[in-house]
């Protein structure tokens, strides 16, 4: 085997890495473009099948999800896809991510079909808004949608948008009463001006989407005000959705021949022979999904803070500083795109610093306990949202807090025990110790202590070889007395 010179080997590896990274984002797009040229099954002559791009919203809607969907819609447009199917199974998500997705759907020149699938899936909270925004709304049997009430009041709602009102919301129908269609809970009136503002804006937004797509706007309001929910068949009866289909082939058959409005134009759907291409997230989206996970971002922040503090207390260690800097920068990037309470972030940082300070300045628990309280409170309020999957796990916070509490208890125990022991270093440790007299003297003389020669003073006569007891230390002179 021939070995390349080191500079050439490095340059070839760098070139290979650049080509690999450049090719990765276009992998899904390349699949979509190649699929666009596949012949239709059963087609004759030179006709070719069109392509339906399939995008998935699976789990809580966050920045990674919005990036994936927006990028997927752009790729579908650029590659000439005839249809985009948005497969939805979500409990809700962040307001900013949801609005990014809805804006992309409303601006898409390619028809978008929202499809709640597979059976057992749901389009709850933010998923309901997205389904209402799609050109065609479809559901599989044994699925549900609704429960779009804002779940966090006191600022920007995490699961319901707060855009400019699209019109005055009308009074809801009887669907907000117990027992009415849609399984709506009794609508509780907001108690504060901020709550009324959030709920009314959310109602206005979803009614605007419903009116745009010609769907049941009254039930949409009930889903916001009374957390109404519907099954697939009930949603079809209430004109909340357009189609119930068991699977993708049946969905394409039922879509065939429908007309949808895109801007000022009417588009006739011909979907019977479409080739469905599932578009996978590229590596950037997958990386964003990892670091934008609140638990991962929280862990990176803690590693970053501890790394920088350890580097500060041990200058020249290098590794803690390097790892801490990288982790902290990545965590701050994640916090920038998540709904973060910066007061909580400051409390976590200060609390961690106080716990570490307890190691170096034993305050018998005052610094450590205060830091632990600040850390726990900051961790609990760090992410300003109640959306499922968008909070740090309480069990993780409890585990870290317990570990911190045990460290503080250990420090306090060691510090308390040390007070009971005599001083073992410095001049105080010399008091009461024995020194050997070198020559006979009264007044001034010399003694040996711990292998060192010291000047000594004594008011009593001492003889060479005697053991003398040190009673005090003054500079470099020991005051001794016969033992």
SVG drawing of the C-alpha trace seen along z (x, -y; Angstrom):
<svg xmlns="http://www.w3.org/2000/svg" viewBox="-76 -44 102 46">
<polyline fill="none" stroke="black" stroke-width="0.4" points="0.0,0.0 1.4,-3.4 1.2,-6.1 0.5,-9.7 2.6,-12.5 0.8,-14.1 -0.1,-17.5 -1.6,-15.7 -3.6,-13.2 -5.0,-16.1 -6.0,-18.1 -7.7,-15.0 -9.6,-14.3 -10.7,-18.0 -11.9,-17.9 -13.8,-14.7 -15.4,-16.2 -16.5,-19.4 -18.0,-17.3 -19.9,-15.1 -21.3,-18.1 -22.3,-19.8 -24.1,-16.7 -25.9,-15.9 -28.6,-18.8 -29.5,-17.9 -30.0,-14.2 -33.7,-14.4 -34.1,-17.0 -32.2,-14.6 -34.6,-11.8 -37.5,-14.0 -36.1,-15.2 -35.3,-11.6 -38.8,-10.4 -40.3,-13.2 -39.0,-11.4 -40.5,-8.0 -43.1,-6.7 -46.6,-6.3 -47.8,-2.8 -50.1,-1.9 -49.4,-5.1 -49.1,-5.0 -47.1,-6.9 -44.6,-9.4 -46.6,-10.7 -44.8,-10.7 -46.2,-10.5 -46.2,-13.6 -44.7,-13.6 -46.4,-14.1 -43.9,-15.1 -44.6,-13.7 -43.5,-15.6 -43.9,-14.5 -44.8,-16.4 -44.3,-13.9 -44.1,-15.0 -43.9,-18.5 -43.6,-21.3 -40.3,-23.2 -37.7,-25.1 -36.4,-21.9 -39.9,-21.0 -40.6,-24.4 -37.2,-24.4 -37.9,-20.9 -41.4,-21.8 -40.5,-25.2 -37.5,-23.7 -39.5,-20.8 -42.2,-23.1 -39.4,-25.1 -37.9,-21.9 -41.3,-20.7 -41.8,-23.9 -38.3,-23.9 -38.6,-20.3 -42.0,-20.6 -44.0,-18.5 -47.7,-18.6 -48.8,-18.1 -47.4,-18.2 -48.9,-15.9 -48.2,-17.0 -48.6,-13.9 -49.5,-15.2 -49.2,-13.5 -48.5,-16.2 -49.6,-17.2 -48.9,-20.9 -45.8,-23.1 -44.2,-26.5 -46.1,-29.5 -43.2,-30.8 -42.6,-27.5 -46.3,-27.0 -46.6,-30.4 -43.6,-29.8 -45.2,-26.6 -48.6,-28.3 -46.9,-31.2 -45.1,-28.8 -48.3,-26.8 -50.3,-30.0 -47.5,-31.2 -47.0,-27.8 -47.7,-27.6 -48.0,-23.8 -51.3,-22.5 -50.7,-21.3 -52.9,-18.5 -52.9,-18.1 -53.4,-14.5 -53.7,-13.3 -52.3,-9.8 -51.6,-7.0 -54.7,-5.7 -54.2,-6.8 -52.5,-10.1 -53.8,-13.5 -53.5,-17.1 -53.9,-18.8 -53.3,-22.5 -50.9,-23.9 -51.6,-20.9 -55.3,-22.1 -54.2,-25.5 -51.8,-23.9 -54.6,-21.5 -57.0,-24.5 -54.3,-26.3 -53.8,-23.5 -55.6,-23.6 -57.2,-20.2 -57.7,-18.7 -57.9,-15.0 -57.8,-12.5 -57.4,-8.7 -60.0,-6.8 -59.4,-6.7 -57.6,-10.1 -58.6,-13.3 -58.0,-17.1 -58.8,-20.1 -58.0,-21.2 -56.5,-24.5 -56.9,-26.6 -53.7,-28.5 -52.0,-26.6 -49.7,-29.4 -51.0,-32.8 -48.8,-35.7 -46.9,-36.6 -46.7,-34.9 -48.8,-31.7 -46.8,-28.6 -49.4,-26.7 -51.7,-29.3 -50.6,-32.2 -51.0,-35.8 -51.0,-37.6 -52.9,-40.7 -56.6,-40.0 -58.1,-38.9 -61.5,-40.1 -63.9,-40.4 -64.6,-36.9 -68.3,-36.1 -69.9,-34.6 -69.4,-30.9 -72.2,-28.5 -73.7,-26.1 -70.7,-23.8 -69.0,-25.4 -71.7,-24.0 -71.5,-20.6 -72.8,-17.8 -72.6,-19.8 -70.8,-18.4 -67.1,-18.4 -66.8,-17.3 -66.2,-20.9 -65.7,-21.7 -67.6,-24.6 -65.9,-27.8 -64.4,-29.5 -64.1,-33.3 -60.6,-34.7 -60.1,-36.5 -57.5,-39.1 -57.0,-41.5 -53.9,-39.6 -55.8,-36.3 -58.6,-37.8 -56.2,-39.3 -54.4,-36.0 -57.6,-34.0 -59.4,-36.5 -56.4,-36.9 -56.1,-33.1 -59.8,-32.9 -59.5,-35.6 -56.5,-33.8 -58.1,-30.4 -61.4,-31.8 -59.5,-33.7 -57.9,-30.4 -61.3,-28.6 -62.9,-31.4 -60.0,-31.3 -60.4,-27.5 -64.2,-27.4 -64.3,-25.3 -66.4,-25.4 -65.2,-28.6 -67.7,-28.3 -66.2,-24.9 -62.7,-26.4 -63.6,-29.0 -65.0,-26.4 -61.7,-24.5 -59.9,-27.6 -62.4,-28.8 -63.6,-25.5 -60.8,-23.1 -63.3,-21.2 -62.0,-18.0 -63.4,-15.9 -62.9,-12.4 -62.3,-11.9 -65.9,-11.1 -67.3,-13.8 -64.9,-16.3 -66.1,-15.4 -69.8,-15.8 -69.0,-19.2 -67.2,-20.3 -64.0,-20.8 -62.1,-18.5 -62.7,-17.5 -61.7,-13.8 -61.5,-10.7 -59.1,-8.2 -57.6,-5.0 -54.2,-5.3 -52.2,-7.3 -53.5,-5.4 -57.1,-6.0 -56.2,-9.6 -54.8,-10.1 -58.0,-8.6 -60.3,-10.8 -58.2,-13.9 -58.4,-13.2 -60.6,-15.7 -60.9,-18.2 -60.4,-21.9 -58.4,-24.2 -57.8,-27.9 -54.1,-29.0 -54.1,-32.8 -56.4,-34.0 -56.1,-30.8 -58.2,-27.6 -56.1,-24.4 -57.6,-21.1 -56.0,-18.2 -55.0,-15.1 -53.6,-12.7 -54.6,-9.2 -51.2,-8.3 -48.9,-10.5 -45.7,-8.9 -45.4,-9.6 -41.9,-10.5 -41.2,-10.7 -38.8,-13.6 -36.4,-13.0 -34.9,-15.8 -31.3,-16.7 -28.4,-16.6 -28.8,-20.3 -32.4,-19.7 -31.5,-16.6 -28.7,-18.5 -31.1,-21.3 -33.6,-18.8 -31.0,-17.5 -29.7,-20.8 -33.1,-22.5 -34.4,-19.8 -34.8,-21.7 -33.3,-18.9 -30.2,-18.7 -29.8,-22.5 -30.1,-22.5 -27.4,-19.9 -25.1,-21.7 -25.5,-24.9 -24.6,-23.1 -21.5,-21.5 -20.5,-24.9 -20.9,-26.7 -19.0,-24.0 -16.3,-23.8 -15.6,-27.5 -15.7,-27.7 -13.3,-24.8 -10.9,-26.4 -11.1,-29.6 -10.1,-27.8 -7.4,-25.7 -5.8,-28.0 -3.9,-26.1 -6.1,-22.9 -7.3,-23.9 -9.7,-21.0 -12.5,-22.2 -12.3,-25.6 -12.5,-24.3 -15.3,-21.9 -17.2,-24.5 -16.9,-27.2 -18.2,-25.0 -21.1,-23.6 -22.1,-27.1 -22.1,-28.6 -24.2,-25.8 -26.6,-26.1 -27.0,-29.8 -27.8,-29.2 -30.5,-26.7 -31.9,-29.2 -32.1,-31.8 -34.6,-29.8 -36.5,-28.4 -38.9,-30.2 -36.4,-31.0 -36.9,-33.0 -33.6,-34.8 -34.3,-35.4 -34.3,-31.6 -31.1,-31.4 -29.4,-33.9 -30.6,-32.1 -29.2,-28.8 -25.8,-30.4 -25.6,-32.2 -26.8,-29.2 -24.1,-27.0 -21.4,-29.5 -22.5,-29.7 -22.4,-25.9 -18.9,-25.8 -17.8,-28.8 -18.8,-26.7 -15.9,-24.4 -13.4,-27.2 -15.0,-29.5 -16.7,-27.2 -19.6,-29.2 -21.1,-26.2 -23.8,-25.8 -25.1,-29.4 -23.5,-29.8 -24.4,-26.3 -28.0,-26.2 -28.6,-29.6 -27.0,-28.5 -29.1,-25.3 -32.3,-27.2 -31.4,-29.6 -30.5,-26.7 -33.7,-24.8 -36.0,-27.9 -34.1,-28.9 -34.3,-25.4 -38.1,-25.3 -38.8,-28.7 -36.1,-28.4 -38.4,-27.5 -41.5,-29.7 -43.9,-27.1 -46.2,-24.3 -46.1,-22.6 -45.5,-18.8 -41.9,-18.0 -40.7,-21.6 -39.7,-21.6 -36.8,-20.2 -37.7,-16.9 -38.6,-17.5 -36.8,-14.2 -33.5,-15.6 -33.8,-18.8 -34.5,-16.8 -31.6,-14.5 -29.1,-17.3 -30.5,-19.2 -30.1,-16.1 -26.5,-15.6 -25.8,-19.3 -27.5,-19.0 -25.4,-15.9 -22.2,-17.8 -23.2,-20.7 -24.0,-18.4 -20.6,-16.8 -18.8,-20.1 -20.6,-21.3 -19.9,-18.0 -16.1,-18.1 -15.9,-21.8 -17.7,-21.2 -15.4,-18.3 -12.3,-20.3 -13.2,-22.8 -13.0,-20.0 -9.4,-19.1 -6.3,-21.1 -4.6,-23.3 -2.2,-21.2 -0.3,-23.9 1.3,-27.3 2.7,-28.7 -0.4,-27.8 0.4,-24.1 3.8,-24.7 2.3,-25.7 2.7,-22.9 5.1,-20.9 8.5,-19.7 11.8,-21.1 15.3,-19.7 17.7,-22.0 21.1,-22.2 23.2,-24.0 22.8,-24.9 21.3,-28.4 19.2,-30.7 17.5,-33.6 18.7,-33.1 19.8,-29.9 19.1,-27.6 16.7,-24.6 15.9,-22.2 12.3,-21.8 11.2,-19.5 14.8,-19.3 15.2,-23.1 17.3,-25.3 15.5,-28.1 16.5,-30.9 14.9,-30.4 14.2,-32.2 13.5,-30.8 13.2,-32.2 14.1,-28.9 17.5,-27.2 17.7,-24.5 20.4,-21.9 21.6,-20.4 19.6,-17.4 16.6,-18.4 13.1,-18.5 11.5,-21.9 7.9,-22.8 7.1,-25.7 4.7,-28.2 4.6,-30.9 6.2,-32.0 7.4,-35.5 8.8,-35.9 11.8,-33.6 12.1,-33.1 10.5,-30.4 9.6,-30.9 10.1,-27.6 9.9,-26.2 11.1,-22.9 8.8,-20.0"/>
</svg>
